[in-house]
Amino acid sequence: MDDAGLAQVLSPQGWALLGALPPYDEKHALVLAERLQRDGFDRSLVAAALTQSRLRAKARGKLGDFADGMLFTPAGLEQASRLEVAAHHARRYLDAGCTYVADLTCGLGADALALGGVGLRVVATDVDETTAALATVNLRALPEVEVRHGDGLALDLTGVDGVFADPARRTGTGRRVFDPSAYAPPLDALLALRDAVPALGLKLGPGLAHRDLPADGEAQWVSVDGDVVEVGLWFGPLAPQGPGRSALVLRGGTPHTLRAEDAAANDAPPVGALGAYLYEPDGAVIRAGLVGTVAQRVRGRLVDSTIAYVTADDLTPDPTATAYRVLDDMPFGLKRLRAYLRERGVGRLTIKKRGTAVVPEQLRKQLDLRGPAEGTVVLTRVAGQQRVLVVEPV
């Protein structure tokens, strides 16, 4: 959407039109657009309002009911924090005793919304003028939050006792940026701020390499219902347990935190024979390098030294890993697996994989599944050999 379209949406007529639109439905969008134009609304205003309606519908997955009163850009919505994750960010600042937080790259304002929502005073900046304007609209109900257009790195931090930043990690064409020195602002420039304000928090992409982690902060990978969404770097009073790696697993809104508490937890976990149960650690746990910690918690071992599957003889439920009961184990072979599933009438199959080049969609076609039963198979390596594990969720 161009700036002219956004300006029209922000007009009294445009805001009223946006508020009066029915819930967005892609199938009916064209018919609705034509009707609104027949009713006398400008074509560009209709297009802008429907774009915002579509983005609001998409944003509800991240921001819930708050999305209904906000404005978005596609790129801004892509990078915006989920509200439940932003709430955990805000809780760190509150627990650290911060009172005045600078959000140096506020984007559309999701994190500033959470910070202001817990009563913190916030100055939120964004280098892009349109984005800052939208953040001003989105944060209009929070008098604690002041939005400014400008370079966050040039912000006067006098009186600020907490800093947060979520640097851009995509180019203007949408291509992902993996080099921390190419973030906007660069990672090193943001890390330098902890000399002025020790309570520094950074939201980064979950693919950040361990070699790029500063030694003096806590790196916490976060997943929401199995989707790994970020790694947060936290310094000073925002990391009360000190430097290290942790995982925050949010399932159904319930938080579960896993952290390596001692040196032994960072040791390579043992490798052993396949047991009665298979555990799939959450993606945040794997990214944090804490599979060994899961193995300790369930009294298990790895099925292979290079694979992040844990096996155990007894069931020990753990919220940071999904448990499966092992029903069968066989060498990988298309004919063998097809015959096995046909004998059991499996017509719907969940295929999980790790450590194999097999493409699940292609395999499903080759299996030519038939029957009313459902099944789950895991394609992986066990003791260096390609195996098929037939399992069922516990």
C-alpha positions as CSV (number, residue, x, y, z in Angstrom):
1,M,0.0,0.0,0.0
2,D,1.3,3.4,-0.9
3,D,1.5,6.4,1.4
4,A,-1.4,8.1,-0.4
5,G,-3.7,5.1,0.3
6,L,-2.7,5.1,4.0
7,A,-3.4,8.9,4.2
8,Q,-6.9,8.2,2.8
9,V,-7.5,5.5,5.4
10,L,-6.5,7.9,8.1
11,S,-9.0,10.5,7.0
12,P,-12.4,10.6,8.9
13,Q,-14.2,9.1,5.9
14,G,-11.5,6.4,5.5
15,W,-11.4,5.4,9.2
16,A,-15.2,5.2,9.3
17,L,-15.2,3.0,6.2
18,L,-12.5,0.7,7.6
19,G,-14.5,0.3,10.8
20,A,-17.7,-0.5,9.0
21,L,-16.2,-3.3,6.8
22,P,-17.4,-6.8,7.5
23,P,-14.9,-9.5,8.5
24,Y,-12.4,-10.0,5.7
25,D,-13.3,-12.8,3.2
26,E,-11.0,-13.2,0.2
27,K,-13.9,-14.8,-1.8
28,H,-16.1,-11.8,-1.4
29,A,-13.4,-9.0,-1.5
30,L,-13.9,-8.2,-5.2
31,V,-17.7,-8.0,-5.1
32,L,-17.4,-5.8,-2.0
33,A,-14.9,-3.5,-3.6
34,E,-17.2,-3.1,-6.6
35,R,-20.2,-2.3,-4.4
36,L,-18.3,0.3,-2.4
37,Q,-17.2,2.0,-5.6
38,R,-20.8,2.1,-6.8
39,D,-21.7,3.7,-3.5
40,G,-19.4,6.5,-4.3
41,F,-16.2,5.6,-2.5
42,D,-12.9,6.5,-4.3
43,R,-11.2,3.4,-5.9
44,S,-7.9,4.0,-4.1
45,L,-9.6,4.4,-0.7
46,V,-11.5,1.2,-1.2
47,A,-8.3,-0.7,-2.2
48,A,-6.5,0.7,0.8
49,A,-9.3,-0.1,3.3
50,L,-9.7,-3.6,2.0
51,T,-5.9,-4.1,2.3
52,Q,-6.0,-3.0,5.9
53,S,-9.0,-5.3,6.5
54,R,-7.0,-8.2,5.1
55,L,-3.9,-7.4,7.1
56,R,-6.0,-7.0,10.3
57,A,-7.5,-10.5,9.8
58,K,-4.0,-11.9,9.3
59,A,-2.7,-10.0,12.3
60,R,-5.3,-11.5,14.7
61,G,-3.1,-14.6,14.9
62,K,-0.3,-12.5,16.4
63,L,-2.1,-9.7,18.2
64,G,-5.6,-11.0,19.0
65,D,-8.4,-8.4,19.4
66,F,-5.8,-5.5,19.4
67,A,-5.4,-6.1,15.6
68,D,-8.9,-4.7,15.0
69,G,-7.9,-1.2,15.9
70,M,-4.4,-1.2,14.3
71,L,-2.9,-0.4,10.9
72,F,-0.3,-2.5,9.2
73,T,2.1,-2.9,6.3
74,P,2.9,-6.4,5.1
75,A,6.6,-6.1,6.0
76,G,5.8,-4.6,9.4
77,L,3.3,-7.3,10.2
78,E,5.8,-10.0,9.2
79,Q,8.4,-8.7,11.8
80,A,6.0,-7.8,14.5
81,S,6.2,-9.8,17.8
82,R,3.3,-12.0,18.7
83,L,1.5,-10.4,21.6
84,E,2.1,-13.3,24.0
85,V,5.9,-13.2,23.3
86,A,5.9,-9.4,23.6
87,A,4.3,-9.8,27.0
88,H,7.2,-11.9,28.1
89,H,9.6,-9.3,26.9
90,A,7.7,-6.6,28.9
91,R,7.8,-8.8,32.0
92,R,11.6,-8.9,31.9
93,Y,11.8,-5.1,32.0
94,L,9.2,-4.9,34.8
95,D,10.9,-7.6,36.9
96,A,14.3,-5.8,36.4
97,G,12.9,-2.7,37.9
98,C,12.9,-0.6,34.7
99,T,10.6,2.4,34.5
100,Y,11.5,4.1,31.2
101,V,12.2,1.9,28.2
102,A,13.5,3.0,24.8
103,D,12.2,0.9,21.9
104,L,14.7,1.8,19.2
105,T,13.1,0.0,16.3
106,C,9.5,0.0,17.2
107,G,8.0,-1.0,13.8
108,L,4.3,-1.1,14.1
109,G,4.4,-1.0,17.9
110,A,3.7,-4.5,19.1
111,D,6.4,-4.6,21.7
112,A,5.8,-1.0,22.8
113,L,2.1,-2.0,23.2
114,A,3.1,-4.7,25.7
115,L,5.6,-2.5,27.5
116,G,3.1,0.3,27.9
117,G,0.5,-2.2,28.8
118,V,2.3,-3.2,32.0
119,G,2.7,0.5,33.0
120,L,6.2,1.3,31.7
121,R,7.0,4.6,30.2
122,V,8.2,4.1,26.6
123,V,9.8,6.2,23.9
124,A,9.4,4.3,20.6
125,T,11.3,5.3,17.5
126,D,11.4,4.1,13.9
127,V,13.6,5.3,11.1
128,D,10.9,5.0,8.5
129,E,8.4,7.8,8.6
130,T,5.4,5.8,7.4
131,T,6.0,3.1,10.0
132,A,6.4,5.6,12.8
133,A,3.1,7.2,11.7
134,L,1.3,3.9,11.8
135,A,2.9,3.1,15.2
136,T,1.5,6.5,16.5
137,V,-2.0,5.3,15.4
138,N,-1.5,1.9,16.9
139,L,-0.3,3.2,20.3
140,R,-2.8,6.1,20.5
141,A,-4.6,4.6,23.6
142,L,-1.4,4.4,25.7
143,P,-0.4,7.8,27.1
144,E,2.7,6.2,28.6
145,V,4.1,5.7,25.0
146,E,5.6,8.4,22.9
147,V,6.4,7.6,19.3
148,R,9.1,9.5,17.4
149,H,10.3,9.3,13.8
150,G,14.1,9.0,13.8
151,D,17.2,6.9,14.1
152,G,17.0,4.9,17.3
153,L,20.8,4.9,17.6
154,A,20.8,8.7,17.7
155,L,18.2,8.8,20.5
156,D,19.1,10.7,23.7
157,L,19.0,8.0,26.4
158,T,19.1,10.4,29.3
159,G,16.7,8.9,32.0
160,V,16.2,5.7,30.1
161,D,16.9,2.6,32.2
162,G,16.0,-0.1,29.6
163,V,16.6,-0.5,25.9
164,F,14.9,-2.8,23.4
165,A,15.5,-3.3,19.7
166,D,14.3,-5.6,17.0
167,P,16.6,-4.8,14.0
168,A,15.4,-5.3,10.5
169,R,16.7,-8.6,9.0
170,R,15.4,-8.3,5.5
171,T,16.5,-6.3,2.5
172,G,14.2,-3.9,0.7
173,T,13.3,-6.7,-1.7
174,G,12.3,-9.0,1.2
175,R,15.3,-11.2,1.1
176,R,16.4,-12.5,4.6
177,V,19.7,-11.1,6.0
178,F,21.8,-13.6,8.0
179,D,24.9,-11.6,8.6
180,P,24.5,-9.7,11.9
181,S,26.7,-6.9,10.6
182,A,24.1,-6.3,7.9
183,Y,21.1,-5.9,10.2
184,A,19.6,-2.5,10.4
185,P,20.9,-1.3,12.8
186,P,23.9,-3.7,12.9
187,L,24.2,-6.1,15.8
188,D,27.5,-4.6,17.0
189,A,26.1,-1.1,17.1
190,L,23.2,-2.3,19.3
191,L,25.5,-4.3,21.6
192,A,27.6,-1.2,22.2
193,L,24.5,0.3,23.9
194,R,24.9,-1.9,27.0
195,D,27.8,0.3,28.1
196,A,25.3,3.2,28.5
197,V,22.2,1.2,29.5
198,P,23.1,-2.3,31.0
199,A,19.4,-3.4,30.7
200,L,19.5,-4.2,27.0
201,G,17.2,-6.6,25.2
202,L,17.4,-7.6,21.5
203,K,14.9,-9.6,19.5
204,L,16.7,-11.5,16.6
205,G,16.0,-14.3,14.2
206,P,16.1,-17.8,15.6
207,G,18.8,-18.8,13.1
208,L,21.4,-16.7,14.8
209,A,24.6,-18.8,15.0
210,H,25.9,-19.7,18.4
211,R,29.3,-18.3,17.4
212,D,27.6,-14.8,17.2
213,L,26.2,-15.0,20.8
214,P,27.9,-12.5,23.2
215,A,29.4,-14.2,26.2
216,D,27.9,-11.8,28.7
217,G,24.1,-12.3,28.0
218,E,21.3,-14.8,28.1
219,A,20.2,-16.1,24.7
220,Q,16.7,-17.4,24.8
221,W,15.1,-19.2,21.9
222,V,11.3,-18.9,21.9
223,S,8.7,-21.1,20.2
224,V,4.9,-20.7,20.1
225,D,2.9,-23.9,19.6
226,G,5.9,-25.6,17.9
227,D,6.9,-22.6,15.7
228,V,10.3,-21.2,16.6
229,V,9.8,-17.4,16.3
230,E,12.9,-15.7,17.7
231,V,16.0,-15.6,19.9
232,G,16.2,-12.9,22.5
233,L,19.5,-11.6,23.8
234,W,19.2,-10.2,27.3
235,F,21.8,-8.4,29.3
236,G,22.4,-6.9,32.8
237,P,19.3,-7.0,35.1
238,L,17.2,-8.4,32.2
239,A,19.2,-11.7,32.6
240,P,18.8,-12.4,36.4
241,Q,20.2,-15.9,36.1
242,G,23.3,-14.7,34.3
243,P,24.7,-15.6,30.9
244,G,23.8,-18.8,29.1
245,R,21.3,-20.4,26.8
246,S,17.7,-21.2,27.4
247,A,14.5,-22.1,25.6
248,L,11.0,-20.7,26.2
249,V,8.3,-23.1,25.0
250,L,4.8,-21.6,24.8
251,R,2.2,-24.2,24.3
252,G,-1.5,-23.2,24.4
253,G,-0.4,-20.0,26.1
254,T,1.4,-21.9,28.9
255,P,5.1,-21.0,29.3
256,H,7.8,-23.7,29.9
257,T,11.4,-22.6,30.4
258,L,14.4,-24.9,29.9
259,R,17.9,-23.9,30.8
260,A,21.2,-25.7,31.2
261,E,21.7,-25.3,34.9
262,D,25.2,-26.8,35.2
263,A,28.2,-27.8,33.0
264,A,27.1,-31.4,32.9
265,A,23.9,-30.4,31.0
266,N,26.0,-29.1,28.2
267,D,27.9,-32.4,27.8
268,A,27.1,-34.6,24.9
269,P,24.2,-36.8,25.9
270,P,24.7,-40.6,25.7
271,V,23.7,-42.6,22.6
272,G,22.0,-45.9,23.0
273,A,19.5,-48.5,21.8
274,L,16.0,-47.5,20.8
275,G,13.7,-47.8,23.7
276,A,9.9,-48.0,24.2
277,Y,9.5,-44.2,23.8
278,L,10.7,-41.5,21.4
279,Y,10.9,-37.9,22.4
280,E,11.0,-35.0,19.9
281,P,12.5,-31.9,21.6
282,D,10.8,-28.6,20.8
283,G,12.5,-26.6,18.1
284,A,13.5,-23.9,20.5
285,V,15.2,-26.5,22.7
286,I,17.1,-27.8,19.6
287,R,18.1,-24.3,18.6
288,A,19.4,-23.6,22.1
289,G,21.5,-26.7,22.1
290,L,19.6,-28.2,25.0
291,V,18.7,-31.6,23.7
292,G,21.0,-33.1,26.3
293,T,19.0,-31.4,29.0
294,V,15.9,-33.0,27.7
295,A,17.6,-36.4,27.7
296,Q,18.6,-35.9,31.3
297,R,15.0,-34.9,32.3
298,V,13.4,-38.0,30.7
299,R,16.3,-40.3,31.7
300,G,17.0,-41.1,28.1
301,R,19.6,-41.1,25.4
302,L,20.0,-40.1,21.7
303,V,19.1,-42.6,19.0
304,D,22.1,-41.3,17.0
305,S,24.9,-38.9,17.9
306,T,23.9,-36.6,15.1
307,I,20.1,-36.7,15.5
308,A,18.0,-34.6,17.9
309,Y,15.7,-37.5,18.9
310,V,15.8,-38.9,22.4
311,T,14.7,-42.4,23.4
312,A,13.9,-43.9,26.8
313,D,12.6,-47.1,28.2
314,D,10.0,-45.4,30.4
315,L,7.6,-42.6,29.9
316,T,8.5,-39.3,31.6
317,P,6.2,-36.6,30.2
318,D,8.0,-33.3,29.6
319,P,6.4,-30.1,28.3
320,T,9.5,-29.2,26.2
321,A,9.3,-32.4,24.1
322,T,6.6,-34.4,22.3
323,A,6.5,-38.0,23.4
324,Y,5.7,-41.0,21.1
325,R,5.2,-44.7,21.9
326,V,7.3,-46.8,19.6
327,L,5.2,-49.5,18.0
328,D,7.6,-50.9,15.4
329,D,11.1,-50.4,13.9
330,M,12.3,-51.5,10.5
331,P,15.0,-50.7,8.0
332,F,13.9,-48.1,5.5
333,G,12.6,-49.5,2.2
334,L,9.7,-48.3,0.1
335,K,8.3,-51.8,-0.7
336,R,8.5,-52.9,2.9
337,L,6.9,-49.8,4.3
338,R,4.1,-49.9,1.6
339,A,3.3,-53.5,2.5
340,Y,3.4,-52.8,6.2
341,L,0.9,-49.9,5.9
342,R,-1.4,-51.7,3.5
343,E,-1.7,-54.7,5.9
344,R,-2.9,-52.3,8.6
345,G,-5.2,-50.3,6.3
346,V,-3.4,-47.0,6.9
347,G,-4.8,-44.3,4.6
348,R,-3.8,-41.2,6.5
349,L,-0.1,-41.0,7.4
350,T,1.8,-38.4,9.3
351,I,5.5,-38.5,8.2
352,K,8.2,-37.0,10.4
353,K,11.8,-36.9,9.4
354,R,15.2,-36.0,10.7
355,G,18.6,-36.9,9.2
356,T,17.2,-38.2,5.9
357,A,16.9,-36.8,2.4
358,V,13.4,-38.3,1.8
359,V,10.8,-35.8,0.9
360,P,7.6,-36.6,2.8
361,E,5.2,-35.4,0.0
362,Q,6.9,-37.6,-2.6
363,L,7.0,-40.6,-0.3
364,R,3.3,-40.3,0.5
365,K,2.5,-40.5,-3.2
366,Q,4.8,-43.5,-3.7
367,L,3.1,-45.3,-0.8
368,D,-0.3,-45.1,-2.4
369,L,-2.0,-45.1,0.9
370,R,-5.4,-46.9,1.3
371,G,-7.6,-47.6,4.2
372,P,-9.5,-45.9,7.1
373,A,-6.7,-46.1,9.7
374,E,-4.3,-43.3,10.7
375,G,-0.6,-43.7,11.4
376,T,2.6,-41.9,12.2
377,V,6.1,-42.8,11.0
378,V,9.5,-41.3,11.8
379,L,12.2,-41.5,9.2
380,T,15.6,-41.1,10.9
381,R,18.9,-42.6,11.6
382,V,19.3,-45.0,14.5
383,A,22.9,-45.9,15.3
384,G,24.0,-44.6,11.9
385,Q,21.4,-46.7,10.0
386,Q,18.3,-45.4,8.1
387,R,15.3,-46.7,9.9
388,V,11.5,-46.3,9.9
389,L,10.0,-45.9,13.4
390,V,6.2,-46.5,13.6
391,V,5.0,-44.5,16.5
392,E,1.9,-43.1,18.1
393,P,1.6,-39.8,20.1
394,V,1.3,-40.2,23.8
